[in-house]
Amino acid sequence: MQDVTAMVNDVPDLDIEGWACPVPLRDIPSVVMGHGGGGAMSGELIEHLFLPAYGAAAAADLGDSAVLTIGSGTRLAFSTDSFVVKPMFFPGGSIGELAVNGTVNDLAMSGATPLFLSTAFILAEGTALSDLGRIAQAVGRAAEDAGVRLVTGDTKVVEHGSGDGVYLNTSGIGVIPPGVDIHARRALPGDAVLVSGDIGVHGVAVMSCREGLEFGTTVESDTAALHGLVAAMLATGTDLHVLRDPTRGGVSASLNEIARASDVGIELVERLLPVPPTVRDACSLLGLDPLQVANEGKLIAIVPAEDADRVLAAMQAHPLGRSACRIGSCVPDHAGMVVAKTGLGGSRVIGLPIGEQLPRIC
Amino acid sequence: MKYLDEFSDPDVAKKLIDQIHAATTQKWALMEVCGGQTHSIIRHGIDQLLPDGVEMIHGPGCPVCVTPLETIDRALAIAARPGVIFCSFGDMLRVPGSSQDLFSVKSAGGDVRVVYSPLDALKLARENPDREVVFFGIGFETTAPANAMTVYQARRLGVRNFSLLVSHVLVPPAIAAIMESSTCRVQAFLAAGHVCSVMGTAEYPPLARKYKVPIVVTGFEPLDILEGVRRTVVQLEAGRHEVENAYPRAVREEGNVPAMEMLADVFEVTDRTWRGIGAIPRSGWRLSEKYRVFDAEQRFDVTDIYTAESSLCRSGEVLQGLIKPHLCEAFGKECTPRNPLGATMVSSEGACAAYYTHRRLELVDVK
């Protein structure tokens, strides 16, 4: 039996011919890279293509993981994620660690203790077995470190030219402790917005070694499993309202999703944002906003303001939350929107990124 | 990049803002020429901190914005050809032509690649001798030297499978065109620092004299812009119209001489159409006769592709400072960053996109 709060009912049939799809580039009837970017295009693909197509079978709450109630009340978290990162190896990790940590973190964001993972590999013909071996070892190490068991898997090979290297899907199951209720809809005006550490690190680490963009940097991916940090936060006894790991689309996408789901405004203070100088400089060079750059080992927490210091202290006592800090508040104004106070005293709206992050021309 | 901190110091900014308030006794309309300046102004909320009397008008200086629709359509036609590797800077990929963009061509099987330097495209050409490699060479005087250098290298190395789709535009003729407009409201310019770091400042005094406008060369950090505004207002209040360099750490009067020599060798001045504005005489560069063989438009025979702009779009008026972005009827409705109709909504640095992205709080009917 599933206890899913947002059932989708009365969905219309998908009529491709007369389809007024608000997905960007509506005149182009094909998938573009931005549909996988974690921003507005990804969201609209789910809302306007997948959910209507799934019809009454859709039981999607659109969180990082689904919450399933079993039998007399045991709650399971269930999540799946696919990884297509290029390059497969980057400073600080590989697609292997990402695939394990990514799904572990999706489970952790509902407060769950991750238990079991599956791995499904899609391999391009011609991929070096030595590379695949390194990735598999990384998967094993990351799973062991996270305390999860790899219980099932699958391997497929596609012809040369049909794929590129290694694609990896992981799905996971965890158990949510009694009394824990963490959801993007639970942010309230007055709540504090916390982040567990430096932002933009993973995205810059990967970009730094992309073809044609070899700029010298010491930035390494922050990929890490966050369930231990979440457990430390829960141990404070605080009613954590929302947790999110700001991966694709960055902090900006996560906060926009929370603001919309909870119908609150979010106000950030730019000078409080923990952006390391290397990330800031790389973003400045490329014309990117650190708030929109992907992270892989960070979380955002929305907690009652009166508990913020206590939660922060617990985060800072954990190795993955040493630089945790408060970056803003939920406010009753501008519901559904994220606004930043600039360093000079002005303000700007922090929008949902559209698709892929694109370095600018000059 | 310690520089960045130094030029964002809020205490110094506060002093400059106070000085601008103290100096302003009447209404002034200043145009920042470059999209990078526009982006910085909006991103840091600088315009919110200026006196009511100082209005910032956003100029035409966004290279992505002003690239004509028909040039984009020509790029799309070339990129869709089998055997072509079409290379571009990232932000051109989302710019729509009359029916699609480079992302769509890529998704349909075109070999479209993001590069970070035109020299990377030349490298691709050398690595793929059986393919035609085309680089989309757009932009102002800022990006032109690297493109010129790449064509120079291609000729020197005898790389025959490389070509440049050229759509370079020049700032001074655009300033003149704006000032010649009968509806012009601009009283002073913040000139773009990186353009001047290449070309120097020699082209500006004749413009300042002819149109009686102060021109202050500025950079892109918050303090650069505030200092530019301060100097401009001081000149206007005193009735002066001179060229000042408020960006001396990057700009010298004589410019970058080797870069200008390279430009003069590879390019020649030509008439150019600006998206949203129209044709401006002698406002662009094309490959000179010596390098014409590297012209992608000629090589792929796409010169007969012509397309018209949307009739709804008022980006030309925005680019000339005649209206603010949100006063266009299509703003936020038919025209958004995801489905832009015109020049200024096309790039993240365009004035309409900057307003749409960062200023929706004030424009409450546009969500």
Interface residues (C-beta under 8 A of the other chain):
Chain A: P24 L25 R26 D27 I28 S30 V31 V32 M33 G34 A40 M41 G212 L213 P277 R280 D281 S284 G287 H334 G336 M337 V339 T342 G343 L344 G345 G346 S347 R348 V349 G351 I354 G355 L358 P359 R360 I361 C362
Chain B: M1 L4 S8 P10 A13 K14 G36 I42 R43 H44 G45 I46 D47 Q48 L49 P63 V64 F89 G90 D91 M92 L93 R94 P96 S99 Q100 D101 F103 S104 K106 S107 A108 V114 V115 Y116 S117 D120 I138 G139 F140 T142 T143 H194 P222 P337 R338 N339 S347 S348 E349 T357 H358 R359 R360 L361 K367
